[in-house]
Amino acid sequence: MNKKVDHLYPFELFDIAKRKKKFAELELFQSISELYDEKWIVPGERVTKDKVLEILDHLKVYNYINEHLGCDTLDIMIGLRINFRWALKNLETLFKFGFIRARVYSQYYLYYPSESPEELDLVYRLSRNIITRRIMKYFAERNTAITVAELTQALEIEEGTIVRKLNRLVQADIISQIPDEIPLQYEIKLSDPERFREALESYKEF
């Protein structure tokens, strides 16, 4: 029991609580386990979850991620003017305490607040491209099946470019191609089109 506790939790926390003799060892272990599972305490960190965002740089990084969903490490470095090592340190702490989550996309780690719906992850990332964002907005405003020809005419963009962007959106599971339809038609694949529209309206430039 002692060996397992010492391995999982900070020595100081267990020792102080044990010396006060308020809990039996098993009860103490269970209580600390619950705090660990809820990420209120994290091995190797001397702060508790409620104190993390009182640290200025943690708060700055967290706020930046909230304002720029789908940002990567370089975005944070440039946006906050901090170096790579310091950016990673802050990201690691926020991740360990459950404030943010990360998603790998195209060889990058993308960051989101933990409560952000995963279905919209790539909506925010792909919105960085102006043409892709215009296409997604066109879908969001209509929420009906749309053809390449319609998009080409409405957005006044060359057909080959439209097709490439649509393929990217299909791969990202944002839209889907309707089978056996000629000409080819596409529709929103996301389960909540209204939230999709709101995400596009709330998009902020990096």
C-alpha positions, -999 to 999 in steps of 0.1 A, spaced: 0 0 0 27 25 10 47 18 -21 17 23 -44 7 56 -27 43 69 -28 45 61 -65 12 78 -74 10 108 -52 32 136 -39 51 125 -8 42 157 10 5 154 7 3 119 20 28 124 48 11 156 61 -23 140 61 -11 108 77 7 127 105 -25 146 114 -41 112 119 -75 123 106 -79 93 84 -71 56 84 -46 48 57 -71 31 34 -96 59 38 -68 84 31 -57 65 0 -93 65 -14 -97 102 -8 -65 110 -26 -74 87 -54 -106 106 -59 -88 139 -60 -63 124 -85 -91 110 -107 -108 144 -108 -74 161 -115 -76 183 -85 -41 171 -76 -14 160 -101 19 141 -93 48 164 -97 28 196 -94 27 217 -61 -5 235 -69 -41 223 -68 -65 227 -97 -82 257 -82 -49 276 -81 -36 268 -117 -53 298 -134 -41 322 -107 -6 318 -123 -4 345 -149 12 326 -178 -11 296 -173 -41 320 -175 -27 338 -206 -22 305 -225 -56 292 -215 -73 324 -226 -55 323 -259 -67 288 -265 -102 298 -257 -101 326 -281 -83 307 -309 -97 271 -309 -75 248 -329 -43 268 -324 -10 250 -323 21 255 -303 37 279 -328 5 300 -328 7 303 -290 44 312 -291 38 340 -317 6 352 -302 19 355 -266 56 361 -275 69 333 -255 96 307 -263 90 270 -272 101 256 -239 79 280 -219 49 274 -241 52 236 -236 56 240 -198 23 259 -196 5 236 -220 17 206 -201 3 219 -168 -30 229 -183 -33 195 -200 -24 176 -168 -51 194 -148 -77 189 -174 -82 225 -186 -73 217 -222 -71 187 -246 -50 181 -276 -57 166 -310 -31 156 -336 -39 168 -371 -15 170 -401 16 165 -378 5 193 -354 -9 192 -319 -41 214 -319 -54 227 -286 -89 232 -273 -106 238 -240 -117 205 -225 -154 213 -228 -152 222 -265 -172 197 -286 -147 174 -305 -170 173 -335 -161 209 -343 -123 205 -338 -115 206 -375 -141 232 -383 -120 257 -364 -88 245 -379 -100 245 -415 -116 279 -410 -81 294 -412 -83 290 -449 -105 318 -463 -119 298 -492 -126 268 -470 -143 290 -445 -165 306 -473 -175 271 -484 -184 260 -449 -204 292 -443 -223 285 -476 -233 251 -463 -241 264 -428 -264 291 -441 -285 266 -462 -282 232 -446 -293 215 -478 -276 194 -505 -252 215 -526 -235 208 -559 -200 218 -571 -216 239 -598 -237 258 -573 -207 266 -552 -186 276 -581 -212 301 -593 -222 314 -559 -186 319 -546 -170 328 -580 -142 304 -574 -126 280 -599 -141 245 -600 -109 227 -593 -103 247 -562 -138 240 -550 -134 203 -555 -101 202 -536 -116 220 -506 -147 198 -506 -125 167 -506 -107 181 -475 -140 188 -458 -151 152 -466 -119 138 -451 -125 159 -420 -160 144 -416 -175 179 -418 -195 172 -450 -204 140 -468 -210 132 -505 -245 120 -512 -241 86 -529 -255 79 -564 -264 115 -571 -256 130 -604 -243 157 -605 -224 151 -572 -241 166 -542 -227 173 -507 -244 179 -473 -234 187 -438 -223 156 -419 -222 171 -384 -249 162 -360 -256 198 -349 -257 222 -379 -267 251 -357 -236 247 -335 -216 244 -368 -230 278 -379 -223 294 -345 -187 281 -346 -181 297 -380 -196 330 -368 -174 330 -337 -142 323 -356 -114 347 -348 -84 353 -370 -50 343 -357 
